[in-house]
Amino acid sequence: MAYDDEEPEPEPLRDPEKLEQSQARIRELYEVRRTVLRWVYAGLAVLVIVIVVLALTR
């Protein structure tokens, strides 16, 4: 996809308040992703344990 010269580039954030809000949203998103990954890994671990138990008892 070619760069459209007609479209103006977004201005960088210079307002300290908006910059802090943006950083806070990024931190919040990072924490949510970490929490979701923990639950996914826990679910996968339980699934692996169930599969191993089923395989050994058959």
N, C-alpha and C positions, 0 to 999 in steps of 0.2 A: 504494500500500500504506500503510495507516494505521499510525501509531506505536502500538505495544502498550504501554500503561502498566503492565501486569503484569510485563513483562520488565525486570529491573534493568539500569541502565546499567553498563558496565564501569568499574572504578575506574582512574583514571590511574596510570601507573607512577611511583612515588615512590622505589623502591629504586634507588640509584645503580648497583648491579651489574646488575640486570635492565634498566635503562635503557640502559646501555652495551652489553649483549648485543643489545638490540633495534636500536640504532643500527649495530652491527657487521653484523647480518643485512641491514639496509637497504643499507649500503654494499656488501656482498658481492653482493646482488641487482642493484644498479646496475652493478657491474663486469661481471657475467655478461651483463646486457642489452646493455652496450656492446660486448662481445666478439661476441655473436651478431649484432648489427647490422653490425659490421664485416665478418663473414663473409657476411652476406646481401648487403651492398653489393658486395663483391668478386665474389660469384657472379653478381649482376645485371650487373656490368660485363663479365664474361667472356661472358655470354649475349648482351649487346648487340654485343660485338665479333664473336662467331661469326655472328650474324645479318647484320651489315654485310658481313662477308667473303663469306658465302654469297650475299647479294644482289648484290654487285659482281662475283662470278665466274660468275654464271649468264647 
